């Protein structure tokens, strides 16, 4: 999960497609160059059964003047001794951080002195 988040942050669509299970993989993946990923939090992770694992995560990002949180319960499967992303149930929330709130990136600093735009 963390490697896929890093790939989104770095704009590595080839890596994302390569780690997506062939049964659900899209033909193309267009990443928005205006999206700046700021933080990943693993909310929960179920220990994998023999072939299936689940990761619930929350990722904060900034895009076109607005802050958002993407939350998803992702499903992974072990196929041929390799873990693949299969699918997930995403939800998107627009965030409205205030100047003195803790920064969304997780730095521990105030928003106005860190990622506040």
C-alpha positions in Angstrom: 0.0 0.0 0.0 2.8 2.5 0.9 4.6 1.8 -2.4 1.4 2.5 -4.3 0.9 5.8 -2.4 4.5 6.7 -3.2 3.9 5.9 -6.9 0.9 8.2 -6.9 3.0 11.0 -5.2 5.7 10.6 -7.8 3.4 10.2 -10.8 4.6 6.7 -11.6 1.5 5.3 -13.5 3.5 2.4 -14.9 4.3 1.1 -11.4 0.6 1.5 -10.4 -0.5 -0.5 -13.4 2.2 -3.1 -12.8 0.9 -3.7 -9.3 -2.8 -3.8 -10.3 -4.2 -7.3 -10.7 -4.8 -8.0 -14.5 -8.5 -8.9 -13.9 -9.3 -5.4 -12.7 -6.5 -3.3 -14.2 -7.5 -0.4 -16.4 -5.9 -0.1 -19.9 -4.6 3.4 -19.0 -4.1 5.4 -15.9 -4.0 9.2 -16.3 -2.6 10.9 -13.2 -3.4 14.6 -12.6 -0.2 16.6 -12.5 -1.9 19.2 -10.4 -2.5 16.8 -7.5 0.0 17.1 -4.7 -0.2 14.1 -2.3 0.7 15.2 1.3 0.1 12.3 3.8 -0.8 8.7 4.1 -2.4 7.2 7.2 -3.1 3.4 7.5 -6.3 3.3 9.4 -6.5 -0.5 9.6 -5.0 -3.5 8.0 -6.5 -7.0 8.3 -4.0 -9.8 8.6 -4.1 -11.5 5.2 -5.9 -14.8 4.9 -4.2 -17.3 2.7 -4.8 -15.2 -0.5 -6.7 -12.0 0.4 -5.7 -8.9 2.5 -7.4 -5.6 3.2 -6.0 -2.2 3.9 -8.1 0.8 5.0 -6.2 4.1 4.4 -6.6 7.8 4.3 -4.5 10.0 2.0 -4.6 13.8 2.0 -3.9 15.8 -1.1 -4.0 19.4 -2.5 -5.5 20.0 -5.9 -6.5 23.1 -7.7 -6.7 25.3 -4.6 -8.6 22.8 -2.4 -7.6 20.1 0.2 -9.1 16.7 0.1 -9.0 13.4 1.9 -9.3 10.1 -0.1 -10.3 7.2 2.1 -10.5 3.7 0.8 -10.8 0.1 2.0 -8.5 -1.6 -0.5 -8.5 -5.3 -1.4 -5.3 -7.1 -2.3 -4.8 -10.7 -3.4 -1.8 -13.0 -3.3 -1.4 -14.5 -6.8 1.7 -16.4 -7.9 3.5 -15.3 -4.6 3.0 -11.6 -5.3 0.5 -9.2 -3.7 -1.7 -7.3 -6.2 -4.1 -4.4 -5.8 -7.6 -5.6 -6.9 -10.1 -2.9 -6.0 -11.4 -0.7 -3.3 -14.3 1.3 -2.0 -13.2 5.0 -2.1 -14.7 8.1 -0.6 -13.6 11.6 -1.2 -14.0 14.4 1.3 -13.2 18.1 0.8 -11.2 19.5 3.8 -11.2 23.0 5.0 -8.2 23.4 7.3 -7.9 26.6 9.3 -4.7 28.5 9.8 -4.0 27.2 13.3 -5.1 23.6 12.8 -2.4 20.9 12.7 -1.0 20.5 9.2 -2.6 17.8 7.1 0.9 16.5 6.1 1.4 15.2 9.7 4.4 17.4 10.4 3.0 18.4 13.8 3.3 22.1 12.8 0.4 24.5 12.4 -1.1 24.5 8.9 -0.3 28.2 8.3 3.4 27.6 8.9 3.7 24.4 6.9 1.6 23.4 3.9 -0.9 26.3 4.1 -1.1 27.8 0.7 
